[in-house]
Structures are given as C-alpha cells and as structure tokens.
Amino acid sequence: MNQTLSSQITDLERELTDLERKYRTADEEWRAVDVEYVRLKRLREELDVHKRELSHEIEWRTRELAALQEGLKHDRIIA
C-alpha cells in the first residue's frame, strides 16, 4: 500500500508540475496577445487620425479645384 500511495503522490506531483508549466505558458501567451492588442489598438488610432487628415485634405483640394474651374469658366466668358 505504501508503494501505491507513493506512486499516487509521484503521479500527482508530475501532473501538478505539468499543469503549472501549462499555466505559465498560457499566461505568457496571454501577455503576448495583450501586448499585440495594445499595439494594434494604437496603430488603429494612428490610422484613424491619418484617414481624417487625408479626408480633410481631399475636401480642401476638391473645393480648391472647383474654385479654379469656376475661375476658368469666368475667364472664358470674359474673353
């Protein structure tokens, strides 16, 4: 019976060590994913700002182009 208890203790210690290793691995992977999430969130915010800036630039250029085209029409009418 001592052998059986000793064997059970050894098995449980082995399982516990394996579970602790798996837990550490899962925790490391979770941390890596969390770091990547934060990086991607920051990148998304930067891209949102860049898109807004480009949108404003497009609007400004569109208005400028329309004004120049209107000026060209006016010059043709006068000429």
Secondary structure as GFF3:
##gff-version 3
##sequence-region A 1 79
A	DSSP	alpha_helix	2	78	.	.	.	ID=ss1
###
